[in-house]
Amino acid sequence: MGTVRTTLVAVTAVVLSAALAAPAFAAPRGHGDHRATREAIEAAVQDGVPGVTLTAGNWSATAGVGNLRTGAPRSGADRYRIGSISKTFLSTVLLQLEAEGRLSLDDTVEKWLPGVVRGNGNDGGKVTLRQLLNHTSGIYDYTEDEDFVRTYFTADGFFEHRYATRSPRDLVAIAMTHKPEFAPGTTWKYSNTNYIVAGMVIEKVTGAPYGDEIRRRVIEPLGLHATSVPGTRATLPQPSSRAYSKLARTTTGPTYDVTELNPSLAGAAGAMISDSRDLNRFYAALLKGRLLPPKQLKEMKTTVPTGGPGQYGLGIANVQLSCGVRVWGHDGGIHGSDSVALTTVDGRHSVAFNFNGDWSQETVADAVVEAEFCGE
């Protein structure tokens, strides 16, 4: 889907693509010397990705460059925009609030945000918090709105508006100009609007910005020193590489440096920054039960069909790879950045990686995942 796919939309985990519907082998592989993984990230660069940074366990590797102008390499410690991987962090906070008895996943949006989801057939009284988190709400995805696409995903629009601040209410209001995609709870469709609304609910329940709650409840307890919720800050913290986009629906044409942008256009749906080591630590801790009580972790891992080979839970997806390994995690796309973070259900084998270009096909990232978990 070109730029729109790779900026915010990231329709569930990259690894849920049909490319993984391959014959299963008898036994899980992976670990080892990571030779297949190294070959896969080098192949991604040959395919056109400027640079890759990846960490699996205690092993890190890079390929390609972090700066097309200077030729400087990528770093294993690079911080990058993680896009929709932010959704797992947000869902974790909402589930913690449920565990504390401060809300219920069966609460309606209307209960917490009166009048916010309304108009053109939208009714917040019929949408539950659970339906926000598993993308069964039917609420239109604001990043698919034609005006929004022209404003942020084309070269002319992006360079005019890259530093503009958009409030969560602005973004939800865009979605409300469209009819719902379907009646709540009847099917599945990924929508970034769901998580903008969920962030607003967190702020209503706690009286604090969603980013403060993520910092207090997840980032600080786990010691995720490279992870941040940037708010409206347009620059990336160091160390980091430059981020590149075609700002078009094609993989050809000029390449633009899009490193600086005001991430409020992604908000609670995809604004966060992290590095590969932190993402591995986060998902391993989550799946080992360090962040959620058993009841809430079970709710998070209760999935719905997506129409593809994978399943989607509450801010987390799972898929079975070609070698029989089942992995949990998310992908994330935002201007100039495509990222994937996946972990086995026991939290013992994790990989997280980032491409500093947003135009590659999903199969390129799929190959890296297959190499790490299934490669000889």
C-alpha positions, 0 to 999 in steps of 0.5 A: 500500500506504499507510503500509507501502509508504512506510515502508521497504518501497518496493518497488524504485525508485518509477519502476518503477511501471506508470505509466511503461509509456508509448509511447517517443519518438524521442529523450531530452529533459530538461536545458533550463530544468527548467520541466517539473520545476518544474511537476511538483513544484508539482503534487505539492504540489497533490496533497497533498505538504507540500513538495518539495526537488529538485536536478538538476545545479546547479539546485535548486528547492523547492515547498510548505512544510517546516513545516505549523505555521509555513509555513516553506518547504523548502530546497534544502539540506534534509537528509532521511531517505533510506530504502532509498536507503541500500541502494545505499551498503551494496551498494557497501561489500559489493562493495568488500570483494569487490574486496579479496578479503575475501569472495565474493558467492557465499559463503553467509550461514551462512559469515559468520553461523552460525545467524542465518538459520535456523528455519521453513524458513529456511537461511542455508546456501542463501542467498548474499550476491548473493541478499541484494543482489538480493532473490532470497533469499526471506527474509521482509521483517520490515517486513511482520510484523503486530506490527511494522506495529502497533508502528511504522506505526500512530499508537498504536504509533509514538508509544509506540515511536518512540525504541526501539532495535532491534538487527539481530538483533532485526529478523532474528529477526522475519523468522525467525518466518515461512517463506521466501517462496520457495526462494533464487534462484527469483524476486524479492521485495523484502525489507528483511531482506536488507539487515539481514543484509548489514549484519551481514555487513559488520560480521563481515568488517571488525570495524567497524559498517557505518556506519563502513565507509560513512563511510570508504569512500564518504562521506568520499572523495566529500566528502558533507558532508550524508550520515550514518549516524545509528545511534540518533540520533532528530533530523535535522541542520540544515538540515532540514524537518519530516516528516509521516505519516498513520500509517495505510493511508489518505491521509485522516485526521490528519497527524502530525509524525514527524520524530523517530524512532530509525532503528534500526528501519530499520538497514542497510536504510534509516536513512541521512540525506542531501540531494539534492546529495550523492545526485546526487554519489554516484550519478554517482560510482558509475556513472562507476566512481569507487567500484567496479572495472569487475568489481564495477560490472558485477556491481552492474548485472547485473539480475534481473526484478522482475515490473514494467517495471524491473530490479533489480541489487545495491542499484540499479534501472534503468528505461527512461522514456517518452522512451527514457532509461534511468536507474539509482538507487533510491527510499526511504521511511521515516516522513514521507519519500519520496525518489528519486535517479536518474542516467543510466548515464553519470553525466551527468544526475542528479536527487534529490528528497524529499517530506516526507510519505509518503502520495502515490501512486507516480505523483506521484513518477513524474511528477517523474522523467518531467518531468526526464528527458523534459520539453520 
